[in-house]
Amino acid sequence: MTTLIRANLPVLVVIAPLFVAFILPPLARRIRLVEALALLGAVLGLGGAGYLASIVLTQQENPFIYQLGGWPAPWGIELVAGSLGVFFLLVVGVSVPVLLFAQGNLAAEVGGAERVTRFYVLYLLLVGAMAGMAVTNDMFNVYVLVEVATLSCCGLVSARRYPRAAEAAFTYLILATLGSALVLGGIGLIYLITGHLNMGFAAQELSRVWLARPHVVLMAVSLIVVGFGVKAALFPLHVWLPDAHSTAPSPASAILSGLAVKGYLICLVKFLYGVFGPTLLQEFAVHRILTLLGGVGIITGSILALTQEELKRRLAYSTVAQVGYLILGFGLLNVTGLAGALFYLASHAVIKATLFLAAGAMLAATGKRNVRDLAGVGRKMPITMAAFTIGSLGLIGLPLFSGFIGKWYLLLGSWEAGLILPAVAILAGSVLCAAYLLPVIRAAYFAPAPEEDWPDPGRPQKLALLLLAAAVVILGVRPGPFLELAQKAAAELLAFY
């Protein structure tokens, strides 16, 4: 039995949350069972990811290749659990504490038992799609999984009983559909000139024929970058994100900012490095464009966050800035910078989940949305605000917190590439990040507290916040396997450069 599970592990980590999502609707009236099963589905996925990571890190089998239906590539669909795939599968594990936070805490935001069950179904569909993005090696399957994730995200945004949530979900749907169309167009062009949908075979053929059709290749890479740029809220394609992330229920905000955006970026990395390859990126100066867009996104997103009075909107605009760090790292074309971007991706997933959940807990307890109205909340809600503080320090990039490791490697990668402006943007972004997060901490701890009683949330919520805050510190003090996997994935992606 153990051998059978191990042999099918790459597909099981995708199927587990999808299967649980399928069986939840008939159980809608038994909400406790629904919550327990949803949490179990996410835990099973994380357990499988950890087992795959142990296999890859010990080099027992790298990459772990699974052929659906026994059909070998390029005729069949191939799942590849290599360093990059396993790395992102571990990042998808952020869904577990977010689900823990949601336990018994959703009805106030989304409604009755049926709406809560619907939320969990959409949530698990998103988790399954993210796991699929991590391991699939087929371009059309990437598109299908992207669509599943997009529709799930729209449902999660609109789950809250709030008119602005429905409007934000509709805007997101329209723009995300446009992004999907661009991605599909790029895939079509790649298939047109290579005759393959398998990423490995398409890359081999593309390296041979691109000189005959350089304009088609340029158009394909442009469509892919812009399409996933819309999906991932790359500045200036970010207009859907602030409303969507700030109006969604708190667990949805956490998973959208912490995980969903990262899935689209992992798909972008797979296309940039796994299909086009570093040589073509350099030939068409795509790496320069990515570096420029990343730097501009860091500064502009941070300035926009600085102008927001509403806490969740401030965090939403912050995500636009943090996406800039990742895009910048993707364009450095060296192992140090790319490893830094990947590690920062994992770090940001944990940090932003922490911040959005803490902000949601404060909103639920106080009813206050704006930063200036949260005076004294640190003394009223010590655990919640402690988690928010740790997440903030991590996002700023102070030593001993996870954000520092990623930003340090990005700085080293910029130095290695001989680029000064990206390094300036990284440092300036950290200063601006401190400017929009430290005032929240100052008001929470040092401003006079009101007389109202603002209690910390329940035990599952406090446990979720403590787990995420601990992860921010652990990844900063002992980055260990995550950093090793990020460096290994970066080296594999740049192996032929």
C-alpha positions, 0 to 999 in steps of 0.5 A, spaced: 500 500 500 505 504 501 509 503 495 502 504 491 501 511 494 508 513 493 508 511 486 502 515 485 504 521 490 504 527 484 497 526 482 494 524 489 497 531 492 492 534 486 486 529 487 486 529 495 483 536 495 479 536 489 476 529 492 474 532 498 471 538 495 466 533 491 464 530 497 462 536 501 456 539 498 451 533 500 454 534 507 452 542 508 447 541 514 453 538 518 457 544 518 462 541 523 464 535 519 464 539 513 470 543 516 473 537 519 473 534 512 476 541 508 481 541 513 483 534 512 483 535 505 488 540 505 493 537 511 493 530 506 496 535 500 501 538 505 503 531 508 504 529 500 508 535 499 512 534 505 514 526 503 515 529 495 520 534 498 524 529 502 524 524 496 527 530 492 532 533 497 535 526 498 535 525 491 532 518 491 528 521 485 529 527 482 525 529 478 519 525 480 515 523 473 508 521 473 505 519 466 497 519 467 494 513 464 501 510 463 501 514 456 508 517 455 510 524 453 509 527 449 502 523 447 500 523 454 500 528 460 506 528 464 506 530 472 513 532 474 515 533 481 522 536 481 525 542 485 520 547 483 514 543 483 515 540 490 517 547 493 511 550 491 507 544 493 510 546 500 508 553 499 501 551 498 501 548 505 499 555 507 492 553 506 492 549 512 493 554 517 488 559 513 483 553 513 484 552 521 483 560 522 476 559 518 474 553 523 467 556 526 469 563 524 465 564 517 458 564 518 458 571 520 462 573 514 458 569 508 452 567 511 449 560 513 451 553 512 450 552 505 454 558 503 459 556 508 460 549 505 460 553 498 466 557 501 470 550 503 468 547 496 471 553 492 477 554 497 479 546 496 478 547 488 483 553 489 488 549 493 487 543 488 488 547 482 495 550 485 497 543 487 496 542 479 500 548 477 506 546 481 507 539 478 503 539 471 508 539 465 503 540 460 501 547 457 494 546 456 493 543 463 496 549 465 491 553 462 485 549 465 488 549 472 489 557 471 481 557 469 479 553 475 483 557 480 480 564 477 473 561 477 474 559 484 477 566 486 471 569 483 467 565 488 471 566 494 471 574 493 463 574 492 462 569 498 461 575 503 455 578 503 457 585 501 455 589 495 462 591 494 464 584 494 460 582 488 462 588 484 469 586 485 468 579 483 465 581 477 471 586 475 476 580 477 472 576 472 472 580 466 480 582 467 482 575 469 478 572 463 482 577 458 488 574 462 486 567 460 485 569 453 492 572 452 495 566 456 491 561 451 493 565 445 501 565 447 500 557 448 497 557 441 502 560 438 507 556 441 504 549 439 503 552 432 511 553 431 513 547 435 507 542 435 508 540 442 504 542 448 509 538 453 513 543 456 520 539 455 518 537 448 516 544 446 522 547 449 527 543 445 523 544 439 523 552 440 530 552 441 531 549 434 526 553 430 525 560 433 530 563 428 526 561 423 520 565 426 522 570 431 516 574 431 512 569 433 516 567 438 516 574 441 509 575 440 508 568 444 512 570 450 509 577 450 502 574 450 504 569 456 508 575 460 502 580 459 496 574 461 500 572 467 501 579 469 494 581 469 493 574 473 498 576 478 497 583 479 503 586 476 503 593 476 500 596 472 495 590 470 493 590 478 487 594 478 482 588 480 486 586 486 485 592 491 478 591 491 478 584 490 482 582 496 480 588 501 472 586 500 473 578 500 472 574 507 478 574 511 480 567 510 479 568 502 483 575 502 489 571 506 489 565 501 488 570 495 494 574 496 498 569 500 497 563 495 493 564 488 497 570 486 503 566 487 500 560 483 500 564 477 507 567 478 510 559 478 506 558 471 510 564 469 516 561 471 515 555 468 513 558 461 519 563 461 525 558 464 522 551 462 519 553 455 522 559 452 529 558 456 534 563 459 537 564 452 531 566 448 529 571 454 536 574 453 535 574 446 528 578 446 531 582 452 525 580 456 529 579 462 530 587 462 523 588 461 521 584 467 527 587 471 524 594 470 517 592 471 519 589 477 522 595 480 517 600 478 512 595 481 515 595 488 516 603 488 509 604 485 505 599 489 508 601 496 506 609 495 499 607 493 499 602 499 502 608 503 496 613 501 490 608 504 487 609 510 483 602 510 488 597 513 486 591 508 486 596 502 493 598 505 495 590 505 492 589 498 496 594 495 502 592 498 501 585 495 502 589 488 509 591 491 511 585 493 509 582 486 514 587 484 520 583 488 518 577 485 518 579 477 524 583 478 528 577 481 525 573 475 529 577 470 536 577 474 538 571 470 542 568 475 541 563 480 542 567 486 537 572 484 532 567 482 533 563 488 532 569 492 525 570 488 523 563 489 524 564 497 521 571 497 515 567 494 514 562 500 516 568 505 511 572 502 505 567 502 506 566 509 507 573 511 501 576 507 496 570 510 498 572 517 497 579 516 490 578 512 488 574 518 490 578 523 487 584 520 480 580 519 480 578 526 481 586 528 476 588 523 471 582 526 472 584 533 472 592 533 468 593 527 474 598 525 476 598 518 481 604 518 488 604 521 487 611 525 481 607 529 485 601 531 488 605 537 490 601 543 488 594 539 495 591 541 493 591 548 486 589 547 488 583 542 495 581 544 496 575 540 492 578 534 497 584 534 503 580 536 502 576 529 501 582 525 507 585 528 511 579 526 508 579 519 510 586 518 517 586 520 518 580 516 515 584 510 519 590 511 525 585 511 528 585 518 534 580 520 531 574 523 525 574 519 523 570 513 523 577 508 530 578 510 533 572 507 529 573 500 531 580 499 538 579 501 538 574 496 535 579 491 540 584 493 546 579 491 543 577 485 542 584 483 550 585 485 552 579 481 548 581 475 551 588 475 545 592 476 544 598 481 537 600 480 534 594 482 538 594 488 536 601 489 528 599 488 529 593 493 532 598 499 527 603 497 521 598 497 523 596 504 523 603 507 516 605 504 514 598 507 516 600 514 513 607 512 506 604 511 506 598 516 510 601 522 504 606 523 499 601 524 504 598 530 505 604 533 498 606 534 496 599 536 501 599 542 502 606 544 496 610 542 491 611 548 486 605 548 478 605 548 474 603 553 471 597 549 472 590 550 476 587 543 477 580 545 482 576 541 479 571 536 477 563 538 482 558 539 483 555 532 484 562 530 489 564 535 493 557 533 493 559 526 496 566 527 501 563 532 503 557 527 504 562 521 507 567 525 512 562 528 513 560 520 515 567 519 521 567 524 523 560 523 524 561 515 528 567 517 532 564 523 533 557 519 531 557 512 534 550 511 530 546 506 526 551 503 532 555 501 535 549 499 530 547 494 529 554 492 537 554 490 536 547 487 530 549 483 533 556 480 540 552 478 535 547 474 531 552 471 538 556 469 542 549 467 542 551 460 544 558 460 
